[in-house]
Amino acid sequence: MSGSLFRPVEPLVAAAYAVLVFALVLIYRHAKDVRARLGVLLLSMILVFAFLLLFAPR
């Protein structure tokens, strides 16, 4: 078995996810309410799961 474990990610997709993660971190740091912080954490988990589904090996 040779090669990379994951498929290569397009640079534009990687940049979009980097911007999304940065925005989520900023929103999380400025959220005062516990429910807002939990919402941001849930959204980030969904995004990570979607990223893994898109670029996992087939």
One Martini backbone bead per residue (centre of mass of N, CA, C, O) as a GRO file, in nm:
protein
   58
    1MET     BB    1   0.090   0.041   0.028
    2SER     BB    2   0.064   0.346  -0.133
    3GLY     BB    3   0.067   0.660  -0.032
    4SER     BB    4  -0.185   0.835   0.072
    5LEU     BB    5  -0.443   0.831   0.294
    6PHE     BB    6  -0.538   1.094   0.164
    7ARG     BB    7  -0.676   1.301  -0.024
    8PRO     BB    8  -0.638   1.570  -0.193
    9VAL     BB    9  -0.663   1.912  -0.128
   10GLU     BB   10  -0.793   2.184  -0.214
   11PRO     BB   11  -0.690   2.502  -0.164
   12LEU     BB   12  -0.972   2.638  -0.147
   13VAL     BB   13  -1.090   2.448   0.068
   14ALA     BB   14  -0.875   2.496   0.283
   15ALA     BB   15  -0.925   2.803   0.304
   16ALA     BB   16  -1.223   2.789   0.384
   17TYR     BB   17  -1.178   2.626   0.647
   18ALA     BB   18  -0.989   2.832   0.780
   19VAL     BB   19  -1.197   3.060   0.792
   20LEU     BB   20  -1.412   2.907   0.954
   21VAL     BB   21  -1.238   2.852   1.203
   22PHE     BB   22  -1.172   3.145   1.268
   23ALA     BB   23  -1.467   3.236   1.304
   24LEU     BB   24  -1.539   3.035   1.531
   25VAL     BB   25  -1.331   3.138   1.733
   26LEU     BB   26  -1.437   3.427   1.752
   27ILE     BB   27  -1.724   3.359   1.840
   28TYR     BB   28  -1.648   3.198   2.094
   29ARG     BB   29  -1.489   3.429   2.243
   30HIS     BB   30  -1.759   3.636   2.228
   31ALA     BB   31  -1.932   3.448   2.378
   32LYS     BB   32  -2.144   3.460   2.666
   33ASP     BB   33  -2.318   3.226   2.619
   34VAL     BB   34  -2.354   2.892   2.657
   35ARG     BB   35  -2.535   2.829   2.412
   36ALA     BB   36  -2.352   2.964   2.203
   37ARG     BB   37  -2.105   2.785   2.252
   38LEU     BB   38  -2.247   2.515   2.188
   39GLY     BB   39  -2.323   2.590   1.898
   40VAL     BB   40  -2.034   2.625   1.794
   41LEU     BB   41  -1.938   2.339   1.863
   42LEU     BB   42  -2.145   2.191   1.688
   43LEU     BB   43  -2.067   2.322   1.419
   44SER     BB   44  -1.772   2.225   1.422
   45MET     BB   45  -1.835   1.921   1.424
   46ILE     BB   46  -1.987   1.917   1.156
   47LEU     BB   47  -1.752   2.023   0.981
   48VAL     BB   48  -1.553   1.796   1.042
   49PHE     BB   49  -1.732   1.564   0.943
   50ALA     BB   50  -1.760   1.671   0.652
   51PHE     BB   51  -1.459   1.671   0.588
   52LEU     BB   52  -1.417   1.364   0.633
   53LEU     BB   53  -1.623   1.271   0.418
   54LEU     BB   54  -1.489   1.412   0.169
   55PHE     BB   55  -1.158   1.313   0.242
   56ALA     BB   56  -1.181   1.025   0.259
   57PRO     BB   57  -1.114   0.723   0.198
   58ARG     BB   58  -1.243   0.474  -0.052
   0.00000   0.00000   0.00000
